[in-house]
Amino acid sequence: MQLTIFGFGIAKDIIGGNTINIDLPETTSVAQLKDVLFEQYPDFKKLRSLAIAVNNEYAGDELLLRGQDDVVLIPPVSGG
């Protein structure tokens, strides 16, 4: 399946734009997606955390992804 993944904040900088397209096996979990991202974009390993939202909700590592899912990378945020 092919997923379009959206990045915000530093995640956008790491992937080099607003979106990336990644080809994944049909039964890919969020944890497996993170592994692919860490391999293809090693700078993600430097972040304290990287949350993934799927269809407007934070996703646990066990969630299985589908080709039509909206996937967003949410890096750690700071501010005041």
C-alpha positions in Angstrom: 0.0 0.0 0.0 1.1 3.5 -0.5 0.6 6.1 2.3 0.9 9.8 2.1 2.3 11.1 5.3 2.1 14.7 6.5 4.7 16.3 8.6 4.6 19.3 10.9 7.2 21.4 12.7 10.6 19.7 12.7 9.1 16.6 11.2 8.4 18.6 8.0 12.1 19.8 8.0 13.3 16.2 8.4 11.3 14.8 5.5 12.1 17.8 3.4 8.5 19.1 2.8 4.9 18.9 3.8 4.4 15.3 2.7 6.1 12.1 1.7 4.7 9.0 0.0 5.9 5.6 1.4 5.2 2.1 0.1 4.5 -0.3 2.8 3.2 -3.9 3.1 -0.6 -4.2 3.6 -0.3 -5.2 7.2 1.9 -2.5 8.6 1.5 -1.2 12.1 2.4 2.2 13.4 5.4 0.7 15.1 6.6 -0.7 11.8 6.0 2.7 10.1 8.2 4.3 12.8 11.0 1.8 12.1 10.8 2.6 8.4 10.9 6.4 9.1 13.9 6.0 11.5 15.7 4.0 8.8 15.0 6.4 5.9 15.2 9.6 8.0 17.8 9.0 10.8 17.3 12.5 12.2 14.0 11.3 13.7 16.1 9.2 16.2 17.3 12.5 17.7 13.8 13.6 18.8 12.7 12.9 22.3 9.4 11.6 20.9 7.5 11.2 17.7 3.8 10.8 17.8 1.7 9.5 14.9 -1.9 10.5 14.4 -4.1 8.4 12.1 -7.4 9.8 10.9 -7.3 12.7 13.4 -6.5 10.6 16.5 -3.3 9.7 18.2 -2.4 6.2 17.3 -0.8 3.5 19.4 2.1 1.4 18.0 -0.2 -1.6 17.5 -2.7 0.1 15.2 -2.6 -1.4 11.7 -2.6 1.1 8.9 -4.7 1.2 5.7 -4.0 2.8 2.4 -6.7 5.4 2.8 -5.6 6.6 6.3 -4.6 10.1 6.9 -1.2 9.8 8.7 0.5 12.8 10.4 3.9 13.0 12.1 3.7 15.0 15.3 7.1 15.9 16.8 7.6 17.1 20.3 6.4 20.6 20.9 7.6 23.3 23.2 6.5 26.8 24.0 5.0 28.9 26.6 
